[in-house]
Amino acid sequence: MFANAMIRKDTVVRMDDTPKKILMFNHEFPPIGGGGGWVSHFLGKHFAAAGHDVHLITSKFRDCPKDEEVEGFHVHRVRALRKSPDICAVHEMLTYAISSSLYGLRFAKQFQPDIVQVFFGIPAGGGAYLLQKRRNVPYVVFLGGRDVPSRNPDPPYYKWLYLLLKPMIRAIWRNAVTVVSCSDGLRELARETDADVKIEVIPDAVDLETFAPVQRDTSRKKVRVLTIGRLIPRKGFQFLIRALPQIIEKAAHNFEIEIVGDGPYHGELLRLAENLNVASHIHFTGAVPYAELPQKYRDADLLILPSLAEGMPLVVLEAMGTGLPIVASRVQGIDELVADGVNGALFDPGDVDGLAHALIKLINAGEGRIEMGKASVERVKPYDWKNIADAYLSLYADILEKENS
């Protein structure tokens, strides 16, 4: 599990007493995007709390301020033709790539960053690449999931996009001082694109004070199943709905499923549920503010995540923090957090029968489900944002020490 990741053993940060200047690029940042945006949020927060001067360049969206301070670090939003908070089209990413690169070059003249952190090599790596070439500023690339080419991507047309972008992806990775993957599985996938690039593994994390465990019992009349994510095919909610007829037939307890999230796939998922006559077992809540998510986890009995691909999903870490057992597809990132039969159940991605079997097992588990939730709490303890931020800062310290030697 955590020990397999290349977390820095010397997590006592050695970036001396002088605050360092850290510039970050991410095309997504709350309120837009998913888990990758929250990674930059929490790292920026902890970097700033450690005394560093931190600036993030992200996408302008609707009435979000052009410049603001968030949790002690500075957020700069540049022009990007982004229409949806949940989905970013290819041409919208391109506008961010251009705007952030130009802004980054101008801003770096006055800010003079010591190091640059990129979240997703595409579309955020261009600015860092130019700064490295023009001003010799070292940069680190975070790999989060869809920025890594895969053989069977979602959406399928990404296969051709990856083919076009691979030379650029390799160039961004190879010019970085270090590439960081959030899971072992994602690192192995990245090596299919470039076997020679140096990749360390630093996992994502969770705020264990906010997502703290609660006492649960088996006295409820209904088992409450929670799932959270953008309503897009890659998240696999269609497989969950297709599995419901046999789950309804074989589950020993009444249950209800709450789907939290929004996206373009909502209408199709709703029609699928109605066609299969299972809509009465599903509640589509829509998107909720991040501050309300802890209560969603507290109110649930288990979490299911049927994704076709992930990096390291924050929702699984958050659910584990609150003491939930996890039913999830066996994909990179998830299989490093969930041990089958210990703190949940795993099934192969896209396997409707396997999903049904796993979810039935947890619904019927009774006290065993409570014990699995306790195991989740123990397994997630090392994944605190303070530990992960210190791992990044220790990595930066090594880089800057070598750069200055």
RODO-2510 file (C-alpha; in nm, 4 decimals, decimal comma):
residues 405
     n   res          X          Y          Z
     1     m     0,0000     0,0000     0,0000
     2     f     0,1547     0,3293     0,1134
     3     a     0,4947     0,1730     0,1634
     4     n     0,5112     0,0814    -0,2052
     5     a     0,4937     0,4462    -0,3094
     6     m     0,8203     0,6323    -0,3429
     7     i     0,7385     0,8686    -0,0563
     8     r     1,0416     1,0578     0,0591
     9     k     1,1872     0,8904     0,3667
    10     d     1,3338     1,2228     0,4801
    11     t     1,0017     1,4027     0,5059
    12     v     1,1527     1,6536     0,7461
    13     v     1,1577     1,9360     0,4925
    14     r     1,5004     2,0852     0,4313
    15     m     1,4186     2,3926     0,2208
    16     d     1,6077     2,6012     0,4833
    17     d     1,4471     2,8966     0,6602
    18     t     1,4123     3,1145     0,3532
    19     p     1,0639     3,0992     0,1980
    20     k     1,0845     2,9540    -0,1510
    21     k     0,8865     3,0789    -0,4472
    22     i     0,6679     2,8056    -0,5947
    23     l     0,4733     2,8606    -0,9166
    24     m     0,1999     2,6101    -1,0053
    25     f     0,0046     2,5481    -1,3271
    26     n    -0,3309     2,3670    -1,3336
    27     h    -0,6120     2,4196    -1,5851
    28     e    -0,8616     2,3142    -1,3180
    29     f    -0,9130     2,4580    -0,9731
    30     p    -1,2267     2,4697    -0,7560
    31     p    -1,5014     2,5399    -0,8420
    32     i    -1,4143     2,3784    -1,1768
    33     g    -1,2853     2,0299    -1,2445
    34     g    -1,2501     1,7257    -1,0255
    35     g    -0,9937     1,5750    -0,7921
    36     g    -0,6899     1,7171    -0,9696
    37     g    -0,8030     2,0703    -0,8903
    38     w    -0,8363     1,9828    -0,5231
    39     v    -0,4861     1,8341    -0,5223
    40     s    -0,3438     2,1729    -0,6232
    41     h    -0,5708     2,3416    -0,3655
    42     f    -0,4507     2,1314    -0,0723
    43     l    -0,0849     2,1325    -0,1747
    44     g    -0,0941     2,5100    -0,2220
    45     k    -0,2535     2,5475     0,1208
    46     h     0,0114     2,3374     0,2944
    47     f     0,3006     2,4909     0,0994
    48     a     0,1816     2,8359     0,2093
    49     a     0,1367     2,7187     0,5700
    50     a     0,5008     2,6027     0,5617
    51     g     0,6032     2,9622     0,4807
    52     h     0,6484     2,9431     0,1035
    53     d     0,5326     3,2039    -0,1464
    54     v     0,2926     3,0121    -0,3712
    55     h     0,1150     3,1244    -0,6891
    56     l    -0,1169     2,9155    -0,9076
    57     i    -0,2105     2,9948    -1,2693
    58     t    -0,5472     2,8426    -1,3591
    59     s    -0,8466     2,8976    -1,5892
    60     k    -1,0822     3,1933    -1,5712
    61     f    -1,4388     3,0745    -1,5288
    62     r    -1,7554     3,2821    -1,5217
    63     d    -1,7485     3,5296    -1,2334
    64     c    -1,4543     3,3805    -1,0458
    65     p    -1,2085     3,6577    -0,9477
    66     k    -0,9188     3,7131    -1,1835
    67     d    -0,6826     3,7252    -0,8854
    68     e    -0,7475     3,6186    -0,5280
    69     e    -0,5844     3,4684    -0,2211
    70     v    -0,7062     3,1209    -0,1234
    71     e    -0,5899     2,9500     0,1970
    72     g    -0,2755     3,1624     0,2053
    73     f    -0,1654     3,1241    -0,1584
    74     h    -0,2343     3,3327    -0,4669
    75     v    -0,4598     3,2244    -0,7535
    76     h    -0,4338     3,3865    -1,0982
    77     r    -0,7026     3,3018    -1,3535
    78     v    -0,6225     3,3437    -1,7220
    79     r    -0,8537     3,3515    -2,0199
    80     a    -0,9851     3,0091    -2,1260
    81     l    -1,2978     2,9309    -2,3260
    82     r    -1,4353     2,7004    -2,0577
    83     k    -1,8146     2,6594    -2,0559
    84     s    -1,8763     2,3772    -1,8069
    85     p    -1,7485     2,3348    -1,4508
    86     d    -1,7395     1,9559    -1,5010
    87     i    -1,6046     1,8996    -1,8528
    88     c    -1,3176     2,0642    -2,0386
    89     a    -1,3182     2,0168    -2,4165
    90     v    -0,9944     1,9836    -2,6101
    91     h    -1,0180     2,3306    -2,7656
    92     e    -1,0854     2,4772    -2,4199
    93     m    -0,7696     2,3116    -2,2870
    94     l    -0,5804     2,4596    -2,5796
    95     t    -0,6905     2,8125    -2,4920
    96     y    -0,5684     2,7594    -2,1353
    97     a    -0,2385     2,6168    -2,2604
    98     i    -0,1741     2,9299    -2,4682
    99     s    -0,2982     3,1816    -2,2105
   100     s    -0,1168     3,0239    -1,9164
   101     s     0,2101     2,9957    -2,1086
   102     l     0,2062     3,3629    -2,2072
   103     y     0,0978     3,4757    -1,8611
   104     g     0,3554     3,2505    -1,6962
   105     l     0,6409     3,4001    -1,8973
   106     r     0,5354     3,7548    -1,8024
   107     f     0,4631     3,6749    -1,4396
   108     a     0,7909     3,4870    -1,3884
   109     k     0,9899     3,8027    -1,4700
   110     q     0,8635     3,9704    -1,1530
   111     f     0,8025     3,6617    -0,9375
   112     q     1,1241     3,4747    -1,0241
   113     p     1,0092     3,1303    -0,9073
   114     d     1,2568     2,8821    -0,7624
   115     i     1,0582     2,5855    -0,8871
   116     v     0,7461     2,5158    -1,0919
   117     q     0,4864     2,2483    -1,0188
   118     v     0,2704     2,1329    -1,3121
   119     f    -0,0556     1,9470    -1,2584
   120     f    -0,1212     1,7430    -1,5750
   121     g     0,1507     1,7691    -1,8407
   122     i    -0,1224     1,8351    -2,0954
   123     p    -0,2524     2,1058    -2,0997
   124     a    -0,0554     2,2699    -1,8176
   125     g     0,3015     2,1753    -1,9068
   126     g     0,3657     2,4244    -2,1860
   127     g     0,4240     2,7205    -1,9566
   128     a     0,6685     2,5282    -1,7405
   129     y     0,8510     2,3948    -2,0455
   130     l     0,8990     2,7504    -2,1783
   131     l     1,0183     2,8753    -1,8391
   132     q     1,2720     2,5952    -1,8254
   133     k     1,3997     2,6782    -2,1730
   134     r     1,3894     3,0575    -2,1386
   135     r     1,4789     3,1101    -1,7710
   136     n     1,6219     2,7729    -1,6637
   137     v     1,3541     2,7242    -1,3956
   138     p     1,3230     2,3556    -1,2930
   139     y     0,9785     2,1994    -1,2979
   140     v     0,8002     1,8901    -1,1666
   141     v     0,5085     1,7279    -1,3501
   142     f     0,2184     1,5651    -1,1629
   143     l     0,0400     1,2870    -1,3513
   144     g    -0,3258     1,2599    -1,2606
   145     g    -0,4952     1,0225    -1,5049
   146     r    -0,6182     1,1263    -1,8460
   147     d    -0,3011     1,3236    -1,9137
   148     v    -0,1319     0,9825    -1,9510
   149     p    -0,2006     0,8080    -2,2858
   150     s    -0,3879     0,4783    -2,2551
   151     r    -0,4833     0,2070    -2,5004
   152     n    -0,8601     0,2319    -2,4468
   153     p    -0,9325     0,5901    -2,3458
   154     d    -1,2658     0,7509    -2,2666
   155     p    -1,3769     0,9281    -2,4770
   156     p    -1,2534     0,6950    -2,7565
   157     y    -1,1378     0,9797    -2,9832
   158     y    -0,8642     1,0515    -2,7267
   159     k    -0,6801     0,7575    -2,8863
   160     w    -0,6091     0,9757    -3,1901
   161     l    -0,5436     1,2803    -2,9744
   162     y    -0,2843     1,0870    -2,7743
   163     l    -0,1191     0,9764    -3,0975
   164     l    -0,0891     1,3404    -3,2017
   165     l     0,0250     1,4673    -2,8619
   166     k     0,2714     1,1943    -2,7611
   167     p     0,5802     1,3790    -2,8891
   168     m     0,4777     1,6868    -2,6911
   169     i     0,3976     1,4776    -2,3821
   170     r     0,7383     1,3097    -2,3975
   171     a     0,9130     1,6452    -2,4392
   172     i     0,7364     1,7901    -2,1344
   173     w     0,8153     1,4832    -1,9235
   174     r     1,1789     1,4581    -2,0336
   175     n     1,2540     1,8239    -1,9651
   176     a     1,1066     1,8025    -1,6152
   177     v     1,3510     1,7382    -1,3324
   178     t     1,1046     1,4806    -1,1984
   179     v     0,7707     1,3359    -1,2988
   180     v     0,5397     1,2396    -1,0118
   181     s     0,2627     0,9831    -1,0438
   182     c    -0,0140     0,9583    -0,7852
   183     s    -0,0170     0,5760    -0,8005
   184     d     0,2007     0,2798    -0,8944
   185     g    -0,0482     0,1736    -1,1594
   186     l    -0,0451     0,5126    -1,3274
   187     r     0,3352     0,5104    -1,3266
   188     e     0,3366     0,1765    -1,5088
   189     l     0,0906     0,3143    -1,7630
   190     a     0,3104     0,6230    -1,8144
   191     r     0,6112     0,4019    -1,8828
   192     e     0,4280     0,2660    -2,1879
   193     t     0,4586     0,6179    -2,3322
   194     d     0,8173     0,6764    -2,2183
   195     a     1,0097     0,3952    -2,0488
   196     d     1,3143     0,6140    -1,9816
   197     v     1,1580     0,9031    -1,7915
   198     k     1,2201     0,9194    -1,4160
   199     i     0,8890     0,8799    -1,2308
   200     e     0,8400     0,8942    -0,8560
   201     v     0,5174     0,7981    -0,6798
   202     i     0,3604     1,0362    -0,4305
   203     p    -0,0055     0,9532    -0,3685
   204     d    -0,2945     1,1908    -0,3295
   205     a    -0,4260     1,2488     0,0201
   206     v    -0,7208     1,3470     0,2378
   207     d    -0,7917     1,6006     0,5102
   208     l    -0,8359     1,3542     0,7977
   209     e    -0,9770     1,6198     1,0299
   210     t    -1,2573     1,7093     0,7897
   211     f    -1,3219     1,3535     0,6735
   212     a    -1,3193     1,1884     1,0158
   213     p    -1,4828     0,8529     1,1038
   214     v    -1,8306     0,8324     1,2537
   215     q    -2,0052     0,5582     1,4488
   216     r    -2,2260     0,3357     1,2333
   217     d    -2,4520     0,0413     1,3051
   218     t    -2,6711    -0,2018     1,1129
   219     s    -3,0076    -0,0902     1,2525
   220     r    -3,1085     0,1241     0,9551
   221     k    -3,3993     0,0026     0,7462
   222     k    -3,2102     0,0752     0,4261
   223     v    -2,8433     0,0358     0,3414
   224     r    -2,7338     0,3677     0,1968
   225     v    -2,4963     0,3334    -0,0963
   226     l    -2,3099     0,6477    -0,2030
   227     t    -2,1253     0,7221    -0,5253
   228     i    -1,9640     1,0508    -0,6258
   229     g    -1,8210     1,1701    -0,9550
   230     r    -1,8734     1,3572    -1,2774
   231     l    -2,1498     1,2053    -1,4863
   232     i    -1,9359     1,0947    -1,7779
   233     p    -1,8932     0,7447    -1,9278
   234     r    -1,5458     0,6981    -1,7762
   235     k    -1,6909     0,7013    -1,4247
   236     g    -1,8879     0,3837    -1,5028
   237     f    -2,2245     0,4700    -1,3480
   238     q    -2,3926     0,2965    -1,6423
   239     f    -2,2535    -0,0364    -1,5193
   240     l    -2,3923     0,0255    -1,1727
   241     i    -2,7385     0,0910    -1,3143
   242     r    -2,7227    -0,2171    -1,5388
   243     a    -2,6307    -0,4282    -1,2379
   244     l    -2,9273    -0,3115    -1,0321
   245     p    -3,1869    -0,5689    -1,1494
   246     q    -2,9832    -0,8596    -1,0127
   247     i    -2,8801    -0,6604    -0,7032
   248     i    -3,2453    -0,5911    -0,6258
   249     e    -3,3242    -0,9610    -0,6714
   250     k    -3,0443    -1,0939    -0,4496
   251     a    -2,9836    -0,8285    -0,1839
   252     a    -3,1040    -0,9418     0,1599
   253     h    -3,1665    -0,5832     0,2749
   254     n    -3,3413    -0,2833     0,1305
   255     f    -3,1004    -0,0293    -0,0132
   256     e    -3,0880     0,3027    -0,1906
   257     i    -2,8196     0,4566    -0,4097
   258     e    -2,7333     0,8258    -0,4076
   259     i    -2,5361     0,9576    -0,7045
   260     v    -2,3667     1,2898    -0,6258
   261     g    -2,2348     1,4787    -0,9251
   262     d    -2,3357     1,6373    -1,2506
   263     g    -2,2326     1,6137    -1,6123
   264     p    -2,3423     1,5526    -1,9718
   265     y    -2,4236     1,1836    -1,9123
   266     h    -2,7058     1,2570    -1,6662
   267     g    -2,9931     1,2278    -1,9142
   268     e    -2,8686     0,8974    -2,0567
   269     l    -2,8174     0,7497    -1,7098
   270     l    -3,1666     0,8543    -1,6052
   271     r    -3,3202     0,6977    -1,9181
   272     l    -3,1248     0,3770    -1,8596
   273     a    -3,2566     0,3570    -1,5024
   274     e    -3,6132     0,4125    -1,6200
   275     n    -3,5844     0,1545    -1,9004
   276     l    -3,4598    -0,1062    -1,6509
   277     n    -3,7299    -0,0121    -1,3972
   278     v    -3,4732     0,0602    -1,1265
   279     a    -3,5146     0,4391    -1,0975
   280     s    -3,6899     0,4028    -0,7604
   281     h    -3,3633     0,2754    -0,6105
   282     i    -3,1529     0,5712    -0,7341
   283     h    -3,1457     0,9335    -0,6282
   284     f    -2,9570     1,1776    -0,8532
   285     t    -2,8543     1,4545    -0,6141
   286     g    -2,6542     1,6607    -0,8621
   287     a    -2,3398     1,8516    -0,7739
   288     v    -2,2999     1,9672    -0,4144
   289     p    -2,0501     2,2161    -0,2660
   290     y    -1,7318     2,0522    -0,1443
   291     a    -1,8072     2,1664     0,2115
   292     e    -2,1199     1,9466     0,2092
   293     l    -1,9420     1,6274     0,1024
   294     p    -1,8307     1,5193     0,4522
   295     q    -2,1948     1,4913     0,5589
   296     k    -2,2754     1,2833     0,2499
   297     y    -2,0087     1,0338     0,3551
   298     r    -2,1290     1,0347     0,7173
   299     d    -2,4843     0,9563     0,6082
   300     a    -2,3768     0,6596     0,3919
   301     d    -2,3050     0,2951     0,4729
   302     l    -2,0687     0,2236     0,1843
   303     l    -1,9158     0,3857    -0,1234
   304     i    -1,9116     0,2419    -0,4740
   305     l    -1,6896     0,3724    -0,7528
   306     p    -1,7263     0,1777    -1,0811
   307     s    -1,4729     0,3781    -1,2863
   308     l    -1,3048     0,2577    -1,6025
   309     a    -0,9878     0,4530    -1,5174
   310     e    -0,8544     0,6653    -1,2310
   311     g    -0,5329     0,8180    -1,1040
   312     m    -0,5895     0,8023    -0,7303
   313     p    -0,9480     0,9116    -0,6594
   314     l    -0,9943     1,1556    -0,3730
   315     v    -1,3486     1,0282    -0,3175
   316     v    -1,2128     0,6873    -0,2131
   317     l    -0,9648     0,8459     0,0286
   318     e    -1,2364     1,0723     0,1723
   319     a    -1,4811     0,7833     0,2100
   320     m    -1,2157     0,5727     0,3834
   321     g    -1,1438     0,8605     0,6202
   322     t    -1,5071     0,8643     0,7340
   323     g    -1,5038     0,4890     0,7885
   324     l    -1,6782     0,3588     0,4788
   325     p    -1,6060     0,0241     0,3133
   326     i    -1,5388     0,0571    -0,0588
   327     v    -1,6807    -0,1317    -0,3573
   328     a    -1,4768    -0,0331    -0,6614
   329     s    -1,3398    -0,1350    -0,9969
   330     r    -0,9913    -0,2821    -0,9980
   331     v    -0,8062     0,0038    -1,1715
   332     q    -0,4850     0,1899    -1,0982
   333     g    -0,5005     0,3961    -0,7832
   334     i    -0,8012     0,2163    -0,6379
   335     d    -0,6369    -0,1238    -0,6058
   336     e    -0,3643     0,0409    -0,3970
   337     l    -0,6218     0,1664    -0,1447
   338     v    -0,8775    -0,1136    -0,1300
   339     a    -0,7898    -0,4682    -0,0232
   340     d    -1,0545    -0,7173    -0,1343
   341     g    -1,2219    -0,8660     0,1725
   342     v    -1,0374    -0,6322     0,4112
   343     n    -1,1906    -0,2878     0,3616
   344     g    -1,4178    -0,3573     0,0655
   345     a    -1,4664    -0,5537    -0,2538
   346     l    -1,3164    -0,5163    -0,6012
   347     f    -1,4396    -0,6123    -0,9468
   348     d    -1,3021    -0,5803    -1,2989
   349     p    -1,3875    -0,2493    -1,4717
   350     g    -1,6972    -0,2783    -1,6887
   351     d    -1,7935    -0,6186    -1,5404
   352     v    -2,1632    -0,5800    -1,4579
   353     d    -2,1951    -0,9257    -1,2995
   354     g    -1,8796    -0,8721    -1,0926
   355     l    -2,0079    -0,5329    -0,9777
   356     a    -2,3421    -0,6864    -0,8788
   357     h    -2,1723    -0,9667    -0,6838
   358     a    -1,9424    -0,7239    -0,4981
   359     l    -2,2191    -0,4799    -0,4061
   360     i    -2,4559    -0,7577    -0,2954
   361     k    -2,1768    -0,8940    -0,0750
   362     l    -2,1355    -0,5578     0,1021
   363     i    -2,5075    -0,4848     0,1308
   364     n    -2,5575    -0,8236     0,2951
   365     a    -2,2445    -0,8056     0,5115
   366     g    -2,4083    -0,6507     0,8203
   367     e    -2,1505    -0,6225     1,1010
   368     g    -1,8824    -0,7309     0,8553
   369     r    -1,9462    -0,4055     0,6674
   370     i    -1,8817    -0,2093     0,9880
   371     e    -1,5533    -0,3923     1,0428
   372     m    -1,4474    -0,3204     0,6831
   373     g    -1,5162     0,0477     0,7477
   374     k    -1,2879     0,0389     1,0508
   375     a    -1,0190    -0,1184     0,8333
   376     s    -1,0604     0,1714     0,5875
   377     v    -0,9862     0,4178     0,8685
   378     e    -0,6631     0,2365     0,9561
   379     r    -0,5480     0,2049     0,5954
   380     v    -0,6015     0,5743     0,5148
   381     k    -0,4135     0,7200     0,8136
   382     p    -0,0811     0,7753     0,6314
   383     y    -0,2576     0,9627     0,3490
   384     d    -0,2808     1,2974     0,5277
   385     w    -0,2244     1,6115     0,3175
   386     k     0,0440     1,7368     0,5568
   387     n     0,2488     1,4204     0,4951
   388     i     0,2032     1,4417     0,1185
   389     a     0,2857     1,8144     0,1030
   390     d     0,6026     1,7468     0,3029
   391     a     0,6946     1,4736     0,0553
   392     y     0,6693     1,7256    -0,2296
   393     l     0,8680     1,9874    -0,0367
   394     s     1,1388     1,7316     0,0376
   395     l     1,1500     1,6488    -0,3330
   396     y     1,1839     2,0201    -0,4159
   397     a     1,4640     2,0510    -0,1599
   398     d     1,6605     1,7745    -0,3315
   399     i     1,6070     1,9377    -0,6703
   400     l     1,7133     2,2853    -0,5585
   401     e     2,0140     2,1482    -0,3724
   402     k     2,1342     1,9802    -0,6900
   403     e     2,0550     2,2887    -0,9001
   404     n     2,2604     2,5101    -0,6684
   405     s     2,5549     2,2748    -0,6180
***
